[in-house]
Amino acid sequence: MIERKDYVNLASSSFIGAYYKAREIHAPMQSLHEGYAIIKEEFDELWDEIKRYPNHKNSDVRKEAIQMGAMIIAFLVEAAPVDGHDKSS
């Protein structure tokens, strides 16, 4: 039986991997407004998959959730870094 902490580790590593993959393709977020728009787009894509129930596939829902998680990481790192820390470092 897989424990909850293992699922948490899997989810967080999936978010991080998706974040780095996205940065190979797309430029970093430049503002809070851009970050919000990107996260909202990812949320809407997740919601579209969820609304397909009962015909949705969990793999498609998970894919969209992972992409949203990756963009939340991007938002925290690039658009709203910890005070006193430069976004570029």
C-alpha positions in Angstrom: 0.0 0.0 0.0 1.3 3.4 -0.9 1.3 5.9 1.9 0.0 9.5 1.6 3.5 11.0 1.9 4.6 8.9 -1.1 1.7 10.4 -3.1 2.7 13.9 -1.9 6.3 13.3 -3.0 5.2 12.0 -6.4 2.9 15.0 -6.9 5.5 17.5 -5.9 8.2 15.9 -8.1 5.7 15.9 -11.0 5.1 19.6 -10.4 8.8 20.4 -10.4 9.5 18.3 -13.5 6.7 20.0 -15.4 8.0 23.4 -14.3 11.5 22.7 -15.7 10.0 21.3 -18.9 7.8 24.4 -19.4 10.9 26.6 -18.9 12.6 24.8 -21.7 9.8 25.9 -24.0 8.4 29.1 -22.5 9.9 32.3 -21.1 9.5 33.0 -17.3 6.6 34.9 -16.0 7.2 38.6 -16.1 4.4 39.9 -13.8 1.8 39.0 -11.3 -0.9 39.7 -13.9 0.7 37.4 -16.5 1.1 34.7 -13.8 -2.5 35.0 -12.8 -3.6 34.7 -16.4 -1.5 31.6 -17.0 -2.7 29.9 -13.8 -6.3 30.8 -14.7 -5.8 29.2 -18.1 -4.4 26.1 -16.6 -7.3 26.0 -14.1 -9.8 26.3 -16.9 -8.2 23.5 -18.8 -8.4 21.3 -15.6 -12.0 22.3 -15.1 -12.8 21.3 -18.8 -11.4 17.9 -18.1 -13.3 17.5 -14.9 -16.6 18.5 -16.6 -16.2 15.5 -18.9 -17.2 13.3 -16.0 -18.1 10.4 -16.2 -16.2 10.2 -19.5 -13.0 11.9 -18.3 -9.7 9.9 -17.9 -7.9 10.3 -14.7 -4.6 10.6 -16.6 -6.0 13.7 -18.5 -7.2 15.2 -15.2 -3.8 14.5 -13.6 -1.9 16.0 -16.5 -3.8 19.3 -16.3 -3.5 19.4 -12.5 0.3 18.8 -12.8 0.5 21.7 -15.3 -1.4 23.9 -13.0 0.9 23.0 -10.1 3.9 23.7 -12.2 2.6 27.2 -13.1 1.9 27.9 -9.4 5.5 27.1 -8.7 6.5 29.4 -11.6 4.3 32.1 -10.1 5.9 31.8 -6.7 9.5 31.7 -8.1 9.2 34.1 -11.0 6.4 36.6 -10.4 6.2 36.7 -6.6 9.5 35.6 -5.2 10.3 35.8 -1.5 10.9 39.4 -0.5 14.5 40.3 -0.7 15.4 37.7 -3.3 16.1 38.5 -6.9 13.9 36.7 -9.4 16.9 36.1 -11.7 19.1 34.2 -9.3 
